[in-house]
Amino acid sequence: MAEYTAPLRDMRFVLEHLVDLESVAALPSFEHVDPDAVYSVLEENARFMEDLVAPLNRPGDLQGSVRNDDGSVTTPEGFVAAYKAYVDAGWGGVAFPQEYGGGGFPWLVGIAMQEILTSANMAFSMCPLLNQGAIDMLLHHASEELRETYVPKMVTGEWTGTMNLTEPQAGSDVGALSTKAVLQDDGTYRITGTKIFISFGEHDMSENIIHLVLARVPGAPPGTKGISCFIVPKLLLDADGNPGERNDVTCVSIEHKMGIKASPTCVLSYGEQGEGAVGFLIGEENAGMRYMFTMMNNARLSVGLEGLSLSERAFQMAVDYAKERKQGRAPGAPAGEQSSIIDHPDIRRMLLTMKSSIEALRGITYANAAAMDRAKHHPDEATRASCTELVDFLTPVSKGWGTDLGVELTSLAIQVFGGMGYIEETGVAQHFRDARIAPIYEGTNGIQAMDLVGRKLPMRAGGAVADYLGYIEATDAQLAEAGDELASIRAALADGLTALRTATDWLLANGLSDPLDALAGATPYLRLFSVVTGGWTMALQALAATTALVDAAPADKDLYEGKVLTARFFCEQILPQAAALVPAVTATNRDLAAATF
Ligand SMILES: Cc1cc2nc3c(=O)[nH]c(=O)nc-3n(C[C@H](O)[C@H](O)[C@H](O)COP(=O)(O)OP(=O)(O)OC[C@H]3O[C@@H](n4cnc5c(N)ncnc54)[C@H](O)[C@@H]3O)c2cc1C
């Protein structure tokens, strides 16, 4: 059984027919990007990840990263060599600006590559992922001098970045952090404090580690208004810009976790040895939280993608197993013969639930990335503004629904395996364990739901969400034109939209006047919003596939016919959940407040 095969046909279908890679590649600043070249890059990337990174997934889980007595951390066997090959191939820089040594490709292409990397090995992918977030922050907010000093080596991946927000008393409540930063005469700061849960906070894969640390300067206002952001390199740079003297940051321990065991999750102590680690301020004092917000959408999309990637890999394993495993006799099978379990309707239901949900998620996450590219690079201001709003709505869906489905679908894969799924040797349980962190970090899914209800619905006094619902409604006319073939999709989407409108109108009319009622309904609302967005995406994929079928080459027909089938399954059998969620959105806080525990 192959470890993992990148689903390049499915990815290309979404890139070509749903999110229109060609028009993204035609945006200013991507003139050098040819869509055909993108598909070749993805093929090469897939080969690399399949051959070098995917085979390290299971051994990495068994071995885990280890902290040594001197505070250094050793990653599992093979990680250092694979990471070096990753850096040599330049994979990490493809979607970063050319002026810093990157490939200057759209974020959309970076996201497609990230899907493959994360499916291949989520724990390994965390290192480039955190680095990407740190680069993003520096590109947006660091001075030119800091950018030139740090970004090029981070773009190549020779140095890796980390994000240091969390402290024991400051998790979701980032504003409660207490790490200190004190200005020195030379313009640097001395950082003291303890950060917990820092992914790849210490490791042996790169020459240097560039920590981005949130801290407070003396006299800073309380809460999120008093947070500043600093670069704290593990190794300070010498006069030539090369890593030299060790900075005062120590990995005190690493966590023993349920999953992603190869990704070292570190407790970092700043200033253990003396008056503090040397830090360099990014931008202005007390503006750190604002800076975090500008990179949050990218980071949340990447974490949402983890749900998609792990589901895809678990799905591939489940299909292979279901073909091999024989149990019982499926109705109609020859007497006296055991059938492969893939012939049983209940197994096919689980596989199709996985497949159609994965396709919905891929559509949403790629559309999210394409909207980010358009929001940043489109020449027309009004288009940039509408794409920015689209990103605002799609991001909590990608992150919240994507990671919830990551847990649910990897769990379904275990169910397909039966008892063998619960046994670690088959390897499918790892994906479920790995997936479980994604609804927790990068803003818990509860926080995502609060963001959708509390921040996004009130945008333009409800005008932004009205536009979003209008986009979904506009699909109805296209579905009507497509005729009988897509009639059930059309009917299900219309019903889903009615449910979403009812819940949205209720929240706008009642919920927002009583924040407790709105917050009580936020998580079911995010689910409802997501299921309908999933149905919309699948309807668009069905429309695109129907059009593509007209002139399809014989070899492509199965792909397009399969897309119509999965869209129909999703819309007929999953999308109707939308209506059932309305009562939970509109229930008010009454019982939650009255309950005793
Ligand atoms: C493996 C791993 C890797 C990580 N990597 C990093 C990293 O690289 N850098 C970093 O800085 N951090 C990292 N984290 C930390 C992670 O971001 C936090 O765990 C996360 O933000 C949640 O914080 P918490 O664990 O303190 O949970 P809490 O904030 O205590 O939340 C507990 C529960 O309460 C809910 N809750 C909290 N506040 C509210 C509210 N106001 N309203 C409603 N519900 C609320 C939450 O949704 C959650 O369900 C990592 C964590 C893990 C486990």
The ligand as an SDF file (V2000), in Angstrom:
LIG
                    3D

 53 58  0  0  0  0  0  0  0  0999 V2000
    0.3350   21.0110   20.2760 C   0  0  0  0  0  0  0  0  0  0  0  0
    0.1760   22.4760   20.5230 C   0  0  0  0  0  0  0  0  0  0  0  0
    0.8960   23.3840   19.7830 C   0  0  0  0  0  0  0  0  0  0  0  0
    0.7930   24.7530   20.0450 C   0  0  0  0  0  0  0  0  0  0  0  0
    1.5880   25.6390   19.3620 N   0  0  0  0  0  0  0  0  0  0  0  0
    1.6160   26.9380   19.7680 C   0  0  0  0  0  0  0  0  0  0  0  0
    2.5870   27.8520   19.2480 C   0  0  0  0  0  0  0  0  0  0  0  0
    3.3960   27.4880   18.4040 O   0  0  0  0  0  0  0  0  0  0  0  0
    2.6000   29.1200   19.7400 N   0  0  0  0  0  0  0  0  0  0  0  0
    1.7240   29.5460   20.7020 C   0  0  0  0  0  0  0  0  0  0  0  0
    1.7990   30.7020   21.1000 O   0  0  0  0  0  0  0  0  0  0  0  0
    0.7860   28.7160   21.2090 N   0  0  0  0  0  0  0  0  0  0  0  0
    0.7110   27.4250   20.7730 C   0  0  0  0  0  0  0  0  0  0  0  0
   -0.2150   26.5630   21.3110 N   0  0  0  0  0  0  0  0  0  0  0  0
   -1.1670   27.0630   22.2890 C   0  0  0  0  0  0  0  0  0  0  0  0
   -2.5830   27.1410   21.7310 C   0  0  0  0  0  0  0  0  0  0  0  0
   -2.6790   28.1810   20.8170 O   0  0  0  0  0  0  0  0  0  0  0  0
   -3.5320   27.2760   22.9240 C   0  0  0  0  0  0  0  0  0  0  0  0
   -3.6020   26.0070   23.5300 O   0  0  0  0  0  0  0  0  0  0  0  0
   -4.9020   27.7760   22.5170 C   0  0  0  0  0  0  0  0  0  0  0  0
   -4.8230   29.1190   22.1610 O   0  0  0  0  0  0  0  0  0  0  0  0
   -5.9480   27.6270   23.6140 C   0  0  0  0  0  0  0  0  0  0  0  0
   -5.4930   28.1700   24.8200 O   0  0  0  0  0  0  0  0  0  0  0  0
   -5.5640   27.2990   26.1650 P   0  0  0  0  0  0  0  0  0  0  0  0
   -4.9300   25.9850   25.8570 O   0  0  0  0  0  0  0  0  0  0  0  0
   -5.0120   28.0890   27.2570 O   0  0  0  0  0  0  0  0  0  0  0  0
   -7.0940   27.0170   26.3680 O   0  0  0  0  0  0  0  0  0  0  0  0
   -8.1190   28.0090   27.1080 P   0  0  0  0  0  0  0  0  0  0  0  0
   -7.9670   29.3740   26.5580 O   0  0  0  0  0  0  0  0  0  0  0  0
   -7.9900   27.8160   28.5740 O   0  0  0  0  0  0  0  0  0  0  0  0
   -9.5080   27.4210   26.6020 O   0  0  0  0  0  0  0  0  0  0  0  0
  -10.1790   26.3200   27.2280 C   0  0  0  0  0  0  0  0  0  0  0  0
  -11.6090   26.2790   26.6840 C   0  0  0  0  0  0  0  0  0  0  0  0
  -12.2860   27.4910   27.0410 O   0  0  0  0  0  0  0  0  0  0  0  0
  -12.8090   28.1200   25.8980 C   0  0  0  0  0  0  0  0  0  0  0  0
  -12.7320   29.5740   26.0640 N   0  0  0  0  0  0  0  0  0  0  0  0
  -11.6600   30.3020   26.4080 C   0  0  0  0  0  0  0  0  0  0  0  0
  -11.9690   31.6050   26.4210 N   0  0  0  0  0  0  0  0  0  0  0  0
  -13.2540   31.6990   26.0720 C   0  0  0  0  0  0  0  0  0  0  0  0
  -14.1580   32.7820   25.8660 C   0  0  0  0  0  0  0  0  0  0  0  0
  -13.7750   34.0590   26.0520 N   0  0  0  0  0  0  0  0  0  0  0  0
  -15.4200   32.4940   25.4970 N   0  0  0  0  0  0  0  0  0  0  0  0
  -15.8290   31.2420   25.2990 C   0  0  0  0  0  0  0  0  0  0  0  0
  -15.0210   30.1760   25.4550 N   0  0  0  0  0  0  0  0  0  0  0  0
  -13.7550   30.4080   25.8340 C   0  0  0  0  0  0  0  0  0  0  0  0
  -11.9780   27.6320   24.7380 C   0  0  0  0  0  0  0  0  0  0  0  0
  -12.6660   27.7120   23.4910 O   0  0  0  0  0  0  0  0  0  0  0  0
  -11.6810   26.1990   25.1670 C   0  0  0  0  0  0  0  0  0  0  0  0
  -12.7180   25.3610   24.7660 O   0  0  0  0  0  0  0  0  0  0  0  0
   -0.1250   25.1950   21.0340 C   0  0  0  0  0  0  0  0  0  0  0  0
   -0.8870   24.2680   21.7660 C   0  0  0  0  0  0  0  0  0  0  0  0
   -0.7180   22.9290   21.5420 C   0  0  0  0  0  0  0  0  0  0  0  0
   -1.4890   21.9590   22.3970 C   0  0  0  0  0  0  0  0  0  0  0  0
  1  2  1  0
  2  3  1  0
  2 52  2  0
  3  4  2  0
  4  5  1  0
  4 50  1  0
  5  6  2  0
  6  7  1  0
  6 13  1  0
  7  8  2  0
  7  9  1  0
  9 10  1  0
 10 11  2  0
 10 12  1  0
 12 13  2  0
 13 14  1  0
 14 15  1  0
 14 50  1  0
 15 16  1  0
 16 17  1  0
 16 18  1  0
 18 19  1  0
 18 20  1  0
 20 21  1  0
 20 22  1  0
 22 23  1  0
 23 24  1  0
 24 25  2  0
 24 26  1  0
 24 27  1  0
 27 28  1  0
 28 29  2  0
 28 30  1  0
 28 31  1  0
 31 32  1  0
 32 33  1  0
 33 34  1  0
 33 48  1  0
 34 35  1  0
 35 36  1  0
 35 46  1  0
 36 37  1  0
 36 45  1  0
 37 38  2  0
 38 39  1  0
 39 40  1  0
 39 45  2  0
 40 41  1  0
 40 42  2  0
 42 43  1  0
 43 44  2  0
 44 45  1  0
 46 47  1  0
 46 48  1  0
 48 49  1  0
 50 51  2  0
 51 52  1  0
 52 53  1  0
M  END
$$$$
